[in-house]
């Protein structure tokens, strides 16, 4: 029998021991409370508690039995004794059932805890075994020694003609011939390349078109210096970068957008009058008109 069936059986029988006008309502409320509980142990405790509560209520509100009048006093005494004995047996049975129920709950919790405990397998104890003796290894034969040969190298004696040493007292004269100095040519003149830095050319966008609207509302002004690299035809060859900010991130971003939009409208730098690729700073001023 599953735990759910046991819980429903306990609540159903608990409701049957309640007064008839409350039995159906109590059973519905108890079943609703039983579903609201999360753990299985709490549901079992709740069902046992409902069963025990109805037993106590039924025993306390049990209608008193009146002894039937009889003709003899002995008969009346027997009836009263039987009524008291029945109440004692009912209380004793309820107590016994409560003790058994508590034992069932404890056993169930113990079994649940054991089922969730993973025991690691104990390895077998180590056993020592005698290994057979290994046969001795055969030593390899010794290697033959190196054979050395005697080499004779004949080196011829060098013949060096050493001039005789001068005899002291001999007259030694020397002739000094003066050579005319060779004419020196003047140093070549170094060519200086004439460079002209580029800038903005014809058709360059207007700064007012890239003035951020929020900066206009806030009255932000300033000069943002960007670095541009253009080729000989005035087109950008890399993305412009900010060299010196204006103090406002919005104005600096507007200056970068203006520098990108001006690609193809820059005036290239020249060397000796020839346009060349180069990088140069470009100052962009954002100023509000009065």
BELGI-V31414 format. One record per pair of residues at least 12 apart in sequence whose C-alpha atoms are under 10 Angstrom apart, sorted by sequence separation. I is the first residue (numbers start at 0). GAP is how many residues later the second one is. If there is no record, write none. Layout:
i = [I/I]
gap = [GAP/GAP]
This chain:
i = [11/13/14/30/33/66/67/226/227/228/240/267/13/14/32/33/65/66/226/227/241/11/12/32/64/65/225/226/227/240/241/10/11/14/64/225/226/227/239/240/10/11/13/29/30/66/224/225/226/239/10/29/65/224/225/226/238/239/11/64/223/224/225/239/240/7/10/11/63/64/223/224/225/239/10/29/223/224/238/239/222/223/224/238/7/222/223/237/7/10/26/221/222/223/235/258/6/25/221/222/223/235/61/220/221/222/223/234/235/258/7/219/220/221/225/235/236/257/6/219/220/223/224/234/235/254/58/219/222/223/227/233/234/235/254/255/198/221/222/223/225/226/233/234/235/254/3/219/220/221/223/224/225/232/233/234/235/253/254/58/197/198/219/223/224/227/232/233/234/254/58/197/222/223/226/227/230/231/232/233/234/251/253/6/13/17/200/214/225/229/230/232/233/234/250/9/13/16/55/197/199/214/228/229/231/232/233/250/251/7/10/11/13/14/15/17/18/54/55/58/198/214/215/227/229/230/231/232/233/250/3/6/7/9/10/13/14/16/17/54/197/213/214/229/230/231/232/2/6/9/10/12/13/16/17/212/213/228/229/230/231/243/2/5/6/8/9/10/11/12/13/14/15/16/17/18/55/211/227/229/230/231/242/245/3/6/7/9/10/11/13/14/16/17/18/54/210/211/214/228/229/239/241/242/243/245/2/3/6/9/10/13/14/16/17/210/211/236/240/241/242/245/2/5/6/9/12/13/16/209/211/233/235/236/237/239/241/5/8/9/12/16/18/51/210/211/231/232/233/234/235/236/239/10/17/50/51/209/210/211/231/232/233/235/6/209/210/230/231/232/233/51/208/209/230/231/51/207/209/210/229/230/231/50/206/209/210/229/230/206/209/228/229/230/47/48/51/208/209/228/229/47/207/227/228/229/206/209/227/228/48/205/206/226/227/228/47/204/226/227/47/203/204/225/226/227/203/204/225/226/44/204/205/224/225/226/43/44/47/203/204/224/225/203/204/223/224/225/199/202/203/223/224/43/44/201/203/204/222/223/224/43/200/202/203/222/223/199/201/202/203/221/222/223/41/199/200/201/202/203/221/222/40/43/199/200/201/220/221/222/40/199/200/201/220/221/198/199/200/219/220/221/40/198/199/200/219/220/40/197/198/199/218/219/39/197/198/218/196/197/198/215/40/196/197/214/215/195/196/197/215/195/196/214/194/195/196/210/211/194/195/210/193/194/195/209/210/192/193/194/195/197/206/207/210/192/193/194/195/196/197/206/207/192/193/194/195/197/206/207/191/192/193/194/197/206/207/194/196/197/198/196/197/198/199/196/197/198/196/197/198/2]
gap = [12/12/12/12/12/12/12/12/12/12/12/12/13/13/13/13/13/13/13/13/13/14/14/14/14/14/14/14/14/14/14/15/15/15/15/15/15/15/15/15/16/16/16/16/16/16/16/16/16/16/17/17/17/17/17/17/17/17/18/18/18/18/18/18/18/19/19/19/19/19/19/19/19/19/20/20/20/20/20/20/21/21/21/21/22/22/22/22/23/23/23/23/23/23/23/23/24/24/24/24/24/24/25/25/25/25/25/25/25/25/26/26/26/26/26/26/26/26/27/27/27/27/27/27/27/27/28/28/28/28/28/28/28/28/28/28/29/29/29/29/29/29/29/29/29/29/30/30/30/30/30/30/30/30/30/30/30/30/30/31/31/31/31/31/31/31/31/31/31/31/32/32/32/32/32/32/32/32/32/32/32/32/32/33/33/33/33/33/33/33/33/33/33/33/33/34/34/34/34/34/34/34/34/34/34/34/34/34/34/35/35/35/35/35/35/35/35/35/35/35/35/35/35/35/35/35/35/35/35/35/36/36/36/36/36/36/36/36/36/36/36/36/36/36/36/36/36/37/37/37/37/37/37/37/37/37/37/37/37/37/37/37/38/38/38/38/38/38/38/38/38/38/38/38/38/38/38/38/38/38/38/38/38/38/39/39/39/39/39/39/39/39/39/39/39/39/39/39/39/39/39/39/39/39/39/39/40/40/40/40/40/40/40/40/40/40/40/40/40/40/40/40/41/41/41/41/41/41/41/41/41/41/41/41/41/41/41/42/42/42/42/42/42/42/42/42/42/42/42/42/42/42/42/43/43/43/43/43/43/43/43/43/43/43/44/44/44/44/44/44/44/45/45/45/45/45/46/46/46/46/46/46/46/47/47/47/47/47/47/48/48/48/48/48/49/49/49/49/49/49/49/50/50/50/50/50/51/51/51/51/52/52/52/52/52/52/53/53/53/53/54/54/54/54/54/54/55/55/55/55/56/56/56/56/56/56/57/57/57/57/57/57/57/58/58/58/58/58/59/59/59/59/59/60/60/60/60/60/60/60/60/61/61/61/61/61/61/62/62/62/62/62/62/62/63/63/63/63/63/63/63/63/64/64/64/64/64/64/64/64/65/65/65/65/65/65/66/66/66/66/66/66/67/67/67/67/67/67/68/68/68/68/68/68/69/69/69/69/70/70/70/70/71/71/71/71/71/72/72/72/72/73/73/73/74/74/74/74/74/75/75/75/76/76/76/76/76/77/77/77/77/77/77/77/77/78/78/78/78/78/78/78/78/79/79/79/79/79/79/79/80/80/80/80/80/80/80/81/81/81/81/82/82/82/82/83/83/83/84/84/84/105]
